Amino acid sequence: MRIPAHSVCTAIRDDIVAGVHERGSRLTEEVLARRYGVSRVPVREALRTLEAEGFVVIRRHAGACVAEPTEREAADLLEMRLLLEPLAAARAAQRRTEAHLKVLRGLVRLGQERAAQGGGEELRALGGWFHETLAQACGSPALIAVLTQLRLKISWMYEAGAPADPVTSWAEHAAVVDAVRRGDGGRARAVTALHTERANAAHRLRVPGAPAGRGAPVRTADR
């Protein structure tokens, strides 16, 4: 494929998250340049960026390879999510715009309809869109950037199971939006914390080389 040079980093990152480049595998500039239809210069720059983000490891004289986070590091991702998602919701209650509220309400309405019908992959996509919009509503570029990276790494390291009760899950989404609409940061934080904790419990650690759906149970960071 041929992509713009400025998009090389995104393309490599997306392929790492999708498992195209497996954890621990070598990433050679020449091969990547051919794959994405660019010169080696943007590939080299992309690998440096991805190293800073934690997706790639570059060793002197050995080159670059996809990082291999430990189980403890993976568990830390969920712990961080449990802290930062509620913070973003609390900030959104104070800083959201009417445009954010309109999108959030629409997503909740559609999500509740799909949940009542049984959900599926569309429901998972709607949930991701909801949380991305909620993060955008927090009005903090730094927090938005951290949450974006966090979600990518969680998608890379974990298989997210469907909620045990999609109707309840979307009722929690609705409660978050109601708190954000009323400017109640404390309520938005509390409901989001409960929702995130339940969502974390449905995640299973991806085991390299294992079939989909055969992830390992989540371990908390202190185990």
BALOBA-1460 file (C-alpha; in Angstrom, 3 decimals):
// residues 223
<rec num="1" residu="m" x="0.000" y="0.000" z="0.000"/>
<rec num="2" residu="r" x="1.063" y="3.612" z="-0.493"/>
<rec num="3" residu="i" x="0.175" y="6.105" z="2.223"/>
<rec num="4" residu="p" x="1.208" y="9.720" z="2.958"/>
<rec num="5" residu="a" x="4.507" y="9.978" z="4.803"/>
<rec num="6" residu="h" x="2.874" y="11.763" z="7.749"/>
<rec num="7" residu="s" x="0.503" y="8.797" z="8.177"/>
<rec num="8" residu="v" x="3.204" y="6.132" z="8.484"/>
<rec num="9" residu="c" x="3.268" y="6.260" z="12.275"/>
<rec num="10" residu="t" x="-0.508" y="5.796" z="12.484"/>
<rec num="11" residu="a" x="-0.419" y="2.935" z="9.987"/>
<rec num="12" residu="i" x="2.338" y="1.046" z="11.825"/>
<rec num="13" residu="r" x="0.649" y="1.648" z="15.190"/>
<rec num="14" residu="d" x="-2.690" y="0.404" z="13.861"/>
<rec num="15" residu="d" x="-1.046" y="-2.715" z="12.459"/>
<rec num="16" residu="i" x="0.681" y="-3.386" z="15.777"/>
<rec num="17" residu="v" x="-2.608" y="-3.041" z="17.663"/>
<rec num="18" residu="a" x="-4.326" y="-5.317" z="15.119"/>
<rec num="19" residu="g" x="-1.606" y="-7.952" z="15.506"/>
<rec num="20" residu="v" x="-0.260" y="-7.636" z="11.960"/>
<rec num="21" residu="h" x="3.139" y="-7.005" z="13.535"/>
<rec num="22" residu="e" x="3.266" y="-9.469" z="16.415"/>
<rec num="23" residu="r" x="4.765" y="-8.689" z="19.787"/>
<rec num="24" residu="g" x="8.527" y="-9.267" z="19.737"/>
<rec num="25" residu="s" x="8.741" y="-9.320" z="15.939"/>
<rec num="26" residu="r" x="11.473" y="-7.410" z="14.089"/>
<rec num="27" residu="l" x="10.591" y="-4.137" z="12.377"/>
<rec num="28" residu="t" x="13.088" y="-3.364" z="9.652"/>
<rec num="29" residu="e" x="13.003" y="0.015" z="7.956"/>
<rec num="30" residu="e" x="13.419" y="-1.439" z="4.484"/>
<rec num="31" residu="v" x="10.530" y="-3.895" z="4.829"/>
<rec num="32" residu="l" x="8.231" y="-1.312" z="6.394"/>
<rec num="33" residu="a" x="9.094" y="1.254" z="3.705"/>
<rec num="34" residu="r" x="8.082" y="-1.239" z="1.014"/>
<rec num="35" residu="r" x="4.914" y="-2.208" z="2.859"/>
<rec num="36" residu="y" x="3.648" y="1.353" z="3.221"/>
<rec num="37" residu="g" x="5.039" y="2.735" z="-0.016"/>
<rec num="38" residu="v" x="7.297" y="5.393" z="1.494"/>
<rec num="39" residu="s" x="11.003" y="6.079" z="1.934"/>
<rec num="40" residu="r" x="12.913" y="4.904" z="4.994"/>
<rec num="41" residu="v" x="13.043" y="8.415" z="6.498"/>
<rec num="42" residu="p" x="9.373" y="8.608" z="7.628"/>
<rec num="43" residu="v" x="9.599" y="4.987" z="8.783"/>
<rec num="44" residu="r" x="12.608" y="5.811" z="10.955"/>
<rec num="45" residu="e" x="10.798" y="8.812" z="12.436"/>
<rec num="46" residu="a" x="7.676" y="6.741" z="13.032"/>
<rec num="47" residu="l" x="9.630" y="4.057" z="14.880"/>
<rec num="48" residu="r" x="11.123" y="6.677" z="17.197"/>
<rec num="49" residu="t" x="7.660" y="8.020" z="17.972"/>
<rec num="50" residu="l" x="6.299" y="4.531" z="18.582"/>
<rec num="51" residu="e" x="9.240" y="3.801" z="20.876"/>
<rec num="52" residu="a" x="8.328" y="6.865" z="22.949"/>
<rec num="53" residu="e" x="4.725" y="5.636" z="23.100"/>
<rec num="54" residu="g" x="5.755" y="2.161" z="24.243"/>
<rec num="55" residu="f" x="4.741" y="0.173" z="21.167"/>
<rec num="56" residu="v" x="8.277" y="-0.371" z="19.873"/>
<rec num="57" residu="v" x="11.676" y="-1.114" z="21.404"/>
<rec num="58" residu="i" x="14.823" y="0.051" z="19.606"/>
<rec num="59" residu="r" x="18.103" y="-1.528" z="20.680"/>
<rec num="60" residu="r" x="21.501" y="-0.397" z="19.534"/>
<rec num="61" residu="h" x="22.986" y="-2.771" z="16.958"/>
<rec num="62" residu="a" x="19.794" y="-4.902" z="17.083"/>
<rec num="63" residu="g" x="17.279" y="-2.569" z="15.492"/>
<rec num="64" residu="a" x="13.590" y="-2.160" z="16.239"/>
<rec num="65" residu="c" x="11.044" y="-4.724" z="17.329"/>
<rec num="66" residu="v" x="7.486" y="-4.674" z="18.620"/>
<rec num="67" residu="a" x="7.417" y="-4.264" z="22.390"/>
<rec num="68" residu="e" x="6.430" y="-7.152" z="24.669"/>
<rec num="69" residu="p" x="4.719" y="-5.664" z="27.740"/>
<rec num="70" residu="t" x="4.575" y="-7.842" z="30.834"/>
<rec num="71" residu="e" x="1.324" y="-8.909" z="32.498"/>
<rec num="72" residu="r" x="1.998" y="-6.389" z="35.259"/>
<rec num="73" residu="e" x="2.402" y="-3.600" z="32.705"/>
<rec num="74" residu="a" x="-0.796" y="-4.694" z="30.983"/>
<rec num="75" residu="a" x="-2.677" y="-4.689" z="34.296"/>
<rec num="76" residu="d" x="-1.413" y="-1.171" z="34.940"/>
<rec num="77" residu="l" x="-3.247" y="-0.048" z="31.807"/>
<rec num="78" residu="l" x="-6.605" y="-1.026" z="33.283"/>
<rec num="79" residu="e" x="-5.705" y="0.581" z="36.612"/>
<rec num="80" residu="m" x="-4.867" y="3.814" z="34.791"/>
<rec num="81" residu="r" x="-8.118" y="3.648" z="32.870"/>
<rec num="82" residu="l" x="-10.015" y="3.280" z="36.135"/>
<rec num="83" residu="l" x="-8.433" y="6.511" z="37.364"/>
<rec num="84" residu="l" x="-8.525" y="8.594" z="34.174"/>
<rec num="85" residu="e" x="-11.920" y="7.794" z="32.624"/>
<rec num="86" residu="p" x="-13.796" y="9.087" z="35.724"/>
<rec num="87" residu="l" x="-11.556" y="12.170" z="35.800"/>
<rec num="88" residu="a" x="-12.423" y="12.908" z="32.176"/>
<rec num="89" residu="a" x="-16.142" y="12.519" z="32.935"/>
<rec num="90" residu="a" x="-15.886" y="14.920" z="35.867"/>
<rec num="91" residu="r" x="-14.091" y="17.474" z="33.684"/>
<rec num="92" residu="a" x="-16.679" y="17.006" z="30.936"/>
<rec num="93" residu="a" x="-19.434" y="17.942" z="33.387"/>
<rec num="94" residu="q" x="-17.781" y="21.357" z="33.699"/>
<rec num="95" residu="r" x="-16.471" y="21.897" z="30.182"/>
<rec num="96" residu="r" x="-18.727" y="20.106" z="27.713"/>
<rec num="97" residu="t" x="-20.390" y="21.955" z="24.865"/>
<rec num="98" residu="e" x="-23.909" y="21.581" z="23.533"/>
<rec num="99" residu="a" x="-22.423" y="19.825" z="20.523"/>
<rec num="100" residu="h" x="-20.826" y="17.208" z="22.794"/>
<rec num="101" residu="l" x="-24.126" y="16.696" z="24.615"/>
<rec num="102" residu="k" x="-25.998" y="16.271" z="21.349"/>
<rec num="103" residu="v" x="-23.626" y="13.533" z="20.177"/>
<rec num="104" residu="l" x="-23.593" y="11.782" z="23.573"/>
<rec num="105" residu="r" x="-27.394" y="11.765" z="23.784"/>
<rec num="106" residu="g" x="-27.666" y="10.408" z="20.261"/>
<rec num="107" residu="l" x="-25.201" y="7.630" z="21.014"/>
<rec num="108" residu="v" x="-27.035" y="6.682" z="24.203"/>
<rec num="109" residu="r" x="-30.366" y="6.581" z="22.396"/>
<rec num="110" residu="l" x="-28.945" y="4.403" z="19.626"/>
<rec num="111" residu="g" x="-26.992" y="2.236" z="22.076"/>
<rec num="112" residu="q" x="-30.060" y="1.562" z="24.199"/>
<rec num="113" residu="e" x="-32.039" y="0.595" z="21.109"/>
<rec num="114" residu="r" x="-29.328" y="-1.808" z="19.938"/>
<rec num="115" residu="a" x="-28.847" y="-3.227" z="23.457"/>
<rec num="116" residu="a" x="-32.546" y="-4.068" z="23.652"/>
<rec num="117" residu="q" x="-32.178" y="-5.898" z="20.329"/>
<rec num="118" residu="g" x="-29.141" y="-7.901" z="21.424"/>
<rec num="119" residu="g" x="-26.246" y="-5.663" z="20.363"/>
<rec num="120" residu="g" x="-23.320" y="-7.284" z="18.579"/>
<rec num="121" residu="e" x="-20.274" y="-5.647" z="17.041"/>
<rec num="122" residu="e" x="-22.233" y="-2.478" z="16.300"/>
<rec num="123" residu="l" x="-22.861" y="-2.039" z="20.020"/>
<rec num="124" residu="r" x="-19.146" y="-2.367" z="20.742"/>
<rec num="125" residu="a" x="-18.390" y="0.324" z="18.148"/>
<rec num="126" residu="l" x="-21.024" y="2.628" z="19.641"/>
<rec num="127" residu="g" x="-19.457" y="2.174" z="23.084"/>
<rec num="128" residu="g" x="-16.057" y="3.141" z="21.755"/>
<rec num="129" residu="w" x="-17.504" y="6.207" z="20.070"/>
<rec num="130" residu="f" x="-19.286" y="7.176" z="23.294"/>
<rec num="131" residu="h" x="-16.106" y="7.058" z="25.383"/>
<rec num="132" residu="e" x="-14.094" y="8.929" z="22.760"/>
<rec num="133" residu="t" x="-16.722" y="11.694" z="22.677"/>
<rec num="134" residu="l" x="-16.835" y="11.855" z="26.476"/>
<rec num="135" residu="a" x="-13.057" y="12.257" z="26.534"/>
<rec num="136" residu="q" x="-13.226" y="15.017" z="23.925"/>
<rec num="137" residu="a" x="-15.788" y="16.798" z="26.106"/>
<rec num="138" residu="c" x="-13.317" y="17.036" z="29.011"/>
<rec num="139" residu="g" x="-11.644" y="20.000" z="27.333"/>
<rec num="140" residu="s" x="-8.109" y="18.916" z="28.247"/>
<rec num="141" residu="p" x="-5.823" y="18.145" z="25.281"/>
<rec num="142" residu="a" x="-3.307" y="16.415" z="27.573"/>
<rec num="143" residu="l" x="-5.931" y="14.146" z="29.129"/>
<rec num="144" residu="i" x="-7.474" y="13.403" z="25.730"/>
<rec num="145" residu="a" x="-4.061" y="12.383" z="24.351"/>
<rec num="146" residu="v" x="-3.327" y="10.097" z="27.304"/>
<rec num="147" residu="l" x="-6.747" y="8.432" z="27.097"/>
<rec num="148" residu="t" x="-6.347" y="7.898" z="23.353"/>
<rec num="149" residu="q" x="-3.007" y="6.156" z="23.857"/>
<rec num="150" residu="l" x="-4.432" y="4.177" z="26.751"/>
<rec num="151" residu="r" x="-7.337" y="2.864" z="24.701"/>
<rec num="152" residu="l" x="-5.016" y="1.848" z="21.881"/>
<rec num="153" residu="k" x="-2.749" y="-0.063" z="24.252"/>
<rec num="154" residu="i" x="-5.686" y="-1.751" z="25.963"/>
<rec num="155" residu="s" x="-7.010" y="-2.848" z="22.551"/>
<rec num="156" residu="w" x="-3.549" y="-4.167" z="21.765"/>
<rec num="157" residu="m" x="-3.129" y="-6.096" z="25.009"/>
<rec num="158" residu="y" x="-6.688" y="-7.224" z="25.748"/>
<rec num="159" residu="e" x="-9.725" y="-8.814" z="24.207"/>
<rec num="160" residu="a" x="-12.778" y="-6.899" z="25.410"/>
<rec num="161" residu="g" x="-15.703" y="-9.185" z="26.123"/>
<rec num="162" residu="a" x="-19.266" y="-8.041" z="25.614"/>
<rec num="163" residu="p" x="-20.988" y="-6.637" z="28.725"/>
<rec num="164" residu="a" x="-22.864" y="-9.296" z="30.699"/>
<rec num="165" residu="d" x="-25.903" y="-7.026" z="30.587"/>
<rec num="166" residu="p" x="-25.789" y="-4.558" z="27.661"/>
<rec num="167" residu="v" x="-29.017" y="-2.883" z="28.773"/>
<rec num="168" residu="t" x="-27.528" y="-2.066" z="32.189"/>
<rec num="169" residu="s" x="-24.276" y="-0.942" z="30.575"/>
<rec num="170" residu="w" x="-26.115" y="1.585" z="28.401"/>
<rec num="171" residu="a" x="-28.222" y="2.692" z="31.356"/>
<rec num="172" residu="e" x="-24.894" y="3.603" z="32.996"/>
<rec num="173" residu="h" x="-23.915" y="5.535" z="29.872"/>
<rec num="174" residu="a" x="-27.199" y="7.413" z="30.110"/>
<rec num="175" residu="a" x="-26.566" y="8.214" z="33.787"/>
<rec num="176" residu="v" x="-23.140" y="9.623" z="32.909"/>
<rec num="177" residu="v" x="-24.636" y="11.859" z="30.237"/>
<rec num="178" residu="d" x="-27.339" y="13.066" z="32.625"/>
<rec num="179" residu="a" x="-24.684" y="14.018" z="35.202"/>
<rec num="180" residu="v" x="-22.596" y="15.757" z="32.538"/>
<rec num="181" residu="r" x="-25.671" y="17.656" z="31.337"/>
<rec num="182" residu="r" x="-26.426" y="18.847" z="34.891"/>
<rec num="183" residu="g" x="-22.824" y="19.832" z="35.531"/>
<rec num="184" residu="d" x="-22.562" y="17.323" z="38.398"/>
<rec num="185" residu="g" x="-18.890" y="16.365" z="38.254"/>
<rec num="186" residu="g" x="-19.030" y="14.189" z="41.370"/>
<rec num="187" residu="r" x="-21.897" y="12.100" z="40.038"/>
<rec num="188" residu="a" x="-20.290" y="11.833" z="36.583"/>
<rec num="189" residu="r" x="-17.060" y="10.613" z="38.193"/>
<rec num="190" residu="a" x="-18.801" y="8.049" z="40.418"/>
<rec num="191" residu="v" x="-20.982" y="6.513" z="37.701"/>
<rec num="192" residu="t" x="-18.076" y="6.378" z="35.250"/>
<rec num="193" residu="a" x="-15.865" y="4.686" z="37.858"/>
<rec num="194" residu="l" x="-18.491" y="1.979" z="38.415"/>
<rec num="195" residu="h" x="-18.991" y="1.511" z="34.682"/>
<rec num="196" residu="t" x="-15.240" y="1.345" z="33.991"/>
<rec num="197" residu="e" x="-14.669" y="-1.186" z="36.758"/>
<rec num="198" residu="r" x="-17.325" y="-3.466" z="35.272"/>
<rec num="199" residu="a" x="-15.924" y="-3.010" z="31.779"/>
<rec num="200" residu="n" x="-12.398" y="-3.855" z="32.977"/>
<rec num="201" residu="a" x="-13.655" y="-7.127" z="34.450"/>
<rec num="202" residu="a" x="-14.807" y="-8.241" z="30.980"/>
<rec num="203" residu="h" x="-11.294" y="-7.885" z="29.516"/>
<rec num="204" residu="r" x="-9.063" y="-10.889" z="28.898"/>
<rec num="205" residu="l" x="-5.339" y="-10.616" z="28.340"/>
<rec num="206" residu="r" x="-4.342" y="-11.535" z="24.807"/>
<rec num="207" residu="v" x="-2.014" y="-14.521" z="24.689"/>
<rec num="208" residu="p" x="0.356" y="-14.238" z="21.682"/>
<rec num="209" residu="g" x="-0.394" y="-16.993" z="19.191"/>
<rec num="210" residu="a" x="-3.591" y="-18.114" z="20.938"/>
<rec num="211" residu="p" x="-6.911" y="-18.242" z="19.044"/>
<rec num="212" residu="a" x="-9.274" y="-15.315" z="19.480"/>
<rec num="213" residu="g" x="-11.417" y="-15.630" z="22.577"/>
<rec num="214" residu="r" x="-8.777" y="-17.582" z="24.495"/>
<rec num="215" residu="g" x="-7.315" y="-14.711" z="26.469"/>
<rec num="216" residu="a" x="-6.091" y="-15.097" z="30.018"/>
<rec num="217" residu="p" x="-8.065" y="-13.706" z="32.971"/>
<rec num="218" residu="v" x="-7.200" y="-10.149" z="33.964"/>
<rec num="219" residu="r" x="-4.852" y="-9.781" z="36.918"/>
<rec num="220" residu="t" x="-4.785" y="-6.632" z="38.967"/>
<rec num="221" residu="a" x="-1.544" y="-4.670" z="39.131"/>
<rec num="222" residu="d" x="-0.672" y="-5.779" z="42.668"/>
<rec num="223" residu="r" x="-0.705" y="-9.510" z="41.949"/>
